[in-house]
Amino acid sequence: QVQLVESGGGLVQPWGSLRLSCAASGFIFSLYDIHWYRQAPGNQRELVATITGGGYTNYADSVKGRVTISRDNAKNAVYLQMNSLKPEDTAVYYCNVYITYLHRNYWGQGTQVTVSS
């Protein structure tokens, strides 16, 4: 069965860095685009970054230049390196994949990122 497990969140001071990880299983990982979303309290879930199966990347304007998404197909893992963190980056961060042959969206349980002094 498809599973996504995020890790790496925590409390960090402004201008600090965090590296989030997403461990995937249950599907042919290298074939699928993987997304990172985030949701702050009272806000809608928003797309942060995408990496295609071929390694092409795309970022939300709010994080461009501060965030890097990467993947290791041998480890079935996706990473989100976040630098120069701001208080407005505080949110629960989710890993996401849409499995086409199942016609279904899958989410991890999320990992909390809190940016505060």
N, C-alpha and C positions, 0 to 999 in steps of 0.2 A: 504494500500500500504506500501511497505517496506520503512522505513526511518531510517537513522542513523544520529545522531546529536552530533558532538564533542564539547567539551568545556574545558576550563582550561588552554589554552595556554597563553603565555605572554612573557615578557622580564625578564630574570633571569641572575644573575651574574654567572660566572664560579664557579663550585663546589656547586651551589645551587640545589634546588629541585623543581619539579612541579608534580602535579597530574592531568593527563588528564582523562576526562570522555567521554563515548560514550553512549548515550541513544538510545535504539533501539525500534522499533515498527513495527507492520505489519506482523510478523511471529512468529512461536513458538520458542522463543529465546533460551530456554534451550537445544534445539536439535542441535544447530549449532555452529560450530567453528567460532570464531571471531578473526580477525587479526587487528593489528596496522601496518600501513605502514608510511613511511615518504618520502618526496621529497624536496631536497635542490635545489636552483636555479642552472640550468645547469646540474643537475643530474637526473638519472632515479629514479623512485619510487622504494623504497626498503622495504622489509619486516623487521619489527622490532621485533614483538612478536606475538605469537598465543596462544589462549587458546581454548581447545576443550570444547564441551558441558559437558563433564565429569570433566573438571577442569584441565586437563593436559596442561602443558605449554611448550613453546619452544621459544628460543631467538636467535637473530642474535649475532654473535660473538662480534660485535662492541659494544653491550650494555650489554652483559652478566655480571652479578654481580652488575650492576648499575640500572637495570630496573626490575620492577615486574609487570606482568599483572595479573589481577584478574577479577572476575565477580560476580555479584549478580543477580541470576536468578529471584529472587522475584521482583527486581526492573527493570529487563530487561536492565541492565547496565554493561558495561565493563570499567575497569580503567587501567591506565598505570601510575604507580608511577615511576618517574625518579629522581634519585639521582646522586650526583657528576657530574652534567652536564658539558659538554665541549662545546667550540665554534662549534666544528664539529657536534654537535647534533642539530644545528640550521636548521630548516626545517618546512614545513607544515606537520602536522601529521594527518593521515586519518584512520578512522575506516572502516572496510571492512567485508562483509559477502557474501558468495556464496550460493544462495538459489537453492538447487538441483532441486526441482520440477518445478521451473520457468526457470531453465537453465540460470541463470543470476547472474552477479556480481553486488553488490551494494556498493556504496561509500558514505560517509558523505561529507560535504562541506569542511572539514579540519579545523584545528586550528593551528595558527602560534606559533612556539616556537623559541625564539631568545635568544641565550646564548652569552652575551657580558658584558664586564666591562665598 
